Amino acid sequence: MSRPVRLAVPNKGRLQEPSTRLLRDAGLAFEQTERALTVPVNNVELELMFVRADDVPELVADGVAELGITGVDLLAESDSRLPVLAELGYGRCRLVAAVPNGTRADKPEDFAGYRVATSHPRATAAFFADHGVEVTIVPLRGSVEVAPKLGVSEAVVDLVSSGSTMLVNGLSPRFSLLESQAVLVAGTAIEERHMTEAERVTTMFKAVVAGRSRRYVLMNAPAAAVDAIERIIPGLEAPTVVPLAHEGMVALHSVVDTDELWRVLPDLEAAGASGILVVPIAQMVP
Ligand code: AMP
């Protein structure tokens, strides 16, 4: 019997909570229980499979699931070369090479002969091999950042978001091997009958991600101020301009990057806009 498209979703760790939020924001209705490995989605032909983020590449490569959510770093660490359908904008981090404070090693070449402790042995080995630098990889599951203190290694390669863990452990980051974030991946052998649903999932996830970094802005303004306002808002396209009952006044609508709001709102006010409303966007398909 054919089963619906299966999406592998992290059930633990840093990617778990934001992944569940993405599924809900994309409008998927499901019950998440601690016990069940797979859970049907009630309103879409889709099945969720809750697994560890680092198992996702393998499970998708093997066709146990057609789609999966995982980190770019975990993809790099796995054997599987899976196509990335969408970048999901959370779980951002970098895989960084670091040495104890005061060590004079800045470039990959300076690490020659080092023992490098890392949670990402495969990606680390590949990186140094690409640079023609010989290192000894010391694979560790956790506590990578204490390896130099324990005399286990001269350097570490570990994931960093803020960098505070390295700082606390007297380590100084020297260069990045990889930039990571959560991504939606697909199996290479995805069957024809699963394509449509896979494309729908991709469109919906991208729409949520696009909406999150933008706001819908509505305002009233004198018609004479429209040119100035259009210059302030670098919108998707020309803003919507609607005449108001009050002679010489218009309403403007536009989409603004969240990062731009800080600059845009005071400028709009100065240009004569009033009644400015900033509204979240649940989904956006540009
Ligand atoms: P977990 O080990 O299950 O918590 O998941 C770790 C995954 O979360 C990593 O493989 C990354 O894709 C992602 N991540 C995001 N920020 C960080 C961070 N600062 N440290 C470790 N993992 C991170």
Residues whose N, C-alpha, C, O or C-beta is under 5 A from the ligand:
A	BS01	AMP	K12 G13 R14 L15 A53 G71 D73 L74 G91 R92 C93 L159 V160 S161
